[in-house]
């Protein structure tokens, strides 16, 4: 047994043994070979085509939604927020780990982030793409989504800026744009490397265009480094604001179980918790298939496991605070929501969520299990499920039985709820595999910088 | 017709050699120099930029203007399209904070990247230094230093002399 999750700062000072033997050329060669040489093509095609089938399912589901309206989902009064909002919050939360790793850990000088930051930033982008679909589809008349934006229209109409829905529109679109720009800025030098390593003229031309003609000019680097740090400094509060606003979507409503000041911070912690679980879920199999163990080492997995555990405890505190507030707050309806969650018709989901988010992660107190990829993958999968269930519980149980028993009801997801959800999982994986196929998955220029520093050590 | 010279380019195998070479060349009085490296070399920024990049300050200004724009937008919308929700005041500024913040960040990020690209002169697909021998390795493990022909002290012989005692892998003249 073990050290506390907070010791992450110390362990990150230990150099990565694989980097001690790596050279500038070997790292560049190895990482750029993933898109250029396309190893393991059968694995790639198998997963990509399966995921692509998911994309088709998503398109079919959206098409049917446009034809028939949101009635194809299981939502109705009283439960008007079904899978659409559950999945929106789940996906956007997953995205937050990417920004946490690439921006906040950069500002904290956690160098171990280098080998996973590019990949997790890509994960952020694709998760936000999946998340952004849901609130728009849920609008009822999704073709008018642009009414949420302030623009000089002939109707003389303005959005309601006091509404968290409008805040969401701004937060999510800003987050998506900033994540994309931050990711692309980080990619410029690597696209130049790809241009210089590509074997065919066509690839050279495409990567050359993407690199904007980057030539590694020292003056460019000097500005670039300042720019990149400042972008990270802006992305860090941004990521916190985005999920706080998502939390406010709930907290601003006068509904028992939602109307609580703990929501914004508790949602941010939950987002990073689920995001790290998703990073682990993806990285553990992929590093094995693509032989990236030298870059994404067991130490990386262990550090991520520790961050995940720390966030898990913050989330646990959130559950505890909610429970105490509902029990001791003196509000009959709040108390009833607590009892209904634990014993009502959705109790199975509630208890499963507690098992997945609180009980199972405690396995990671044991160092040997933290370092065991199979155990870690199992825990990460459980947390993914647990965090999805958490959003389901928050959304559905507060709505289905609120103040008046005469207006109580049940929410049962339909085929189209599930197909849209599966479809976004397909979209996410398809985009991720396109990324792995065409873009260097590890930041080569940052890795070279790390290696150069190691060489200077005595 | 002879092409105009771009300058003389030397290749080095390590960041330390490059830093030493930059110091040598600057000591020899050359001011129009360009270095090309596969990653930001520590200590290089101070040599090639007279003062640190002021990008963060520009981004702060952009953030402030984005915030003012966002806040003004919402205040004007509240006046032009009054929505009475539960008798709350029309100018309910605390609820304008989230959108103000998001617009501040968005403006700062877009401005920062735009100013960076404009300063760096990117996108710029054709540059004479791409013709240098093995320049493809400037994005992997080679460090290039150029003394440009528009330097008042430039001559191929003077440039080669300035490179000589820093141990370059190769030196060549490039035309633009």
Interface residues (C-beta under 8 A of the other chain):
Chain A: X23 X24 X25 X28 X150 X156 X157 X158 X159 X160 X161 X162 X166 X167 X170 X171 X174 X177 X178 X181 X182 X185 X189 X192 X193 X195 X196 X197 X208 X209 X212 X213 X214 X215 X216 X217 X218 X219 X220 X221 X222 X223 X224 X225 X226 X227 X230 X231 X234 X237 X238 X241 X245 X248 X445 X446 X448 X449 X452 X453 X455 X456
Chain B: X14 X15 X16 X34 X35 X36 X37 X38 X39 X40 X41 X42 X44 X45 X47 X48 X49 X52 X53 X55 X56 X59 X63 X73 X74 X77 X78 X80 X81 X83 X85 X88 X92 X95 X96 X98 X99 X101 X102 X103 X105 X106 X108 X109 X110 X112 X113 X116 X117 X119 X120 X122 X123 X124 X125 X126 X127 X129 X130 X135 X136 X137 X138 X139 X140 X141 X144
